[in-house]
Amino acid sequence: MTTDSRDDKVDAEVDALGLLCPLPVLKARKRLLEMAPGAVLRLVASDPAAIVDMPHFCAQAGHALLAMEESAGRVTFLIRRGG
């Protein structure tokens, strides 16, 4: 999924560059738990497994994956916290 992320208000950001599975997902989970339902998290990761792990995590945890953009060896995710 690739969308234009500039239209979404970002409430928090997580830099997971250099971290390997499962750390990007664990960092996303921890930060999302601190956020209000409906808030948007931007997470940037360099782990190739994040492309599979993050959508799966969002589906299982009830969060909405708004965007996933790949560029220059990194993936940026926009995730809206579920209720």
For each residue, the residues with C-beta under 8 A, 3 or more apart:
1: 55 65 67 68
2: 67 68 69 70
3: 66 67 69 78
4: 7 67
5: 8 10 42 66 67 69 76 78
6:
7: 4
8: 5 40 66 67 78
9: 40
10: 5 13 40 41 42 78
11: 35 36 39 40 41
12: 31 34 35 39 40 41 42
13: 10 41 42 43 44
14: 27 28 31 41 42 43 44
15: 44
16: 19 23 24 27 28 43 44 45 46 47 50
17: 44 45 46 74
18: 46
19: 16 23 24 27 45 46 47
20: 23 47 49
21: 24 25 47 49 50 53
22: 25 26 53
23: 16 19 20 26 27 47
24: 16 19 21 27 28 43 45 47 50 53 54
25: 21 22 28 29 50 53 54 57
26: 22 23 29 30
27: 14 16 19 23 24 30 31 43
28: 14 16 24 25 31 32 41 43 54 57 77 79
29: 25 26 32 33 57 61
30: 26 27 33 34
31: 12 14 27 28 34 35 41 43
32: 28 29 35 41 61 63 79 81
33: 29 30
34: 12 30 31
35: 11 12 31 32 39 41 81
36: 11 39 81
37: 81 82 83
38: 80 81 83
39: 11 12 35 36 80 81
40: 8 9 10 11 12 66 78 79 80 81
41: 10 11 12 13 14 28 31 32 35 77 78 79 80 81
42: 5 10 12 13 14 76 77 78
43: 13 14 16 24 27 28 31 54 76 77 79
44: 13 14 15 16 17 74 75 76 77
45: 16 17 19 24 50 54 74 75 77
46: 16 17 18 19 50 73 74 75
47: 16 19 20 21 23 24 50 53
48: 51
49: 20 21 52 53
50: 16 21 24 25 45 46 47 53 54 75 77
51: 48 54 55 68 70 75
52: 49 55 56
53: 21 22 24 25 47 49 50 56 57
54: 24 25 28 43 45 50 51 57 58 65 68 75 77 79
55: 1 51 52 58 59 65 68
56: 52 53 59 60
57: 25 28 29 53 54 60 61 63
58: 54 55 61 63 64 65 79
59: 55 56 65
60: 56 57
61: 29 32 57 58 82
62: 82 83
63: 32 57 58 79 80 81 82
64: 58 79 80 82
65: 1 54 55 58 59 68 77 78 79
66: 3 5 8 40 78 79 80
67: 1 2 3 4 5 8 76 77 78
68: 1 2 51 54 55 65 75 76 77 78
69: 2 3 5 75 76
70: 2 51 74 75
71: 74 76
72:
73: 46
74: 17 44 45 46 70 71
75: 44 45 46 50 51 54 68 69 70
76: 5 42 43 44 67 68 69 71
77: 28 41 42 43 44 45 50 54 65 67 68
78: 3 5 8 10 40 41 42 65 66 67 68
79: 28 32 40 41 43 54 58 63 64 65 66
80: 38 39 40 41 63 64 66
81: 32 35 36 37 38 39 40 41 63
82: 37 61 62 63 64
83: 37 38 62
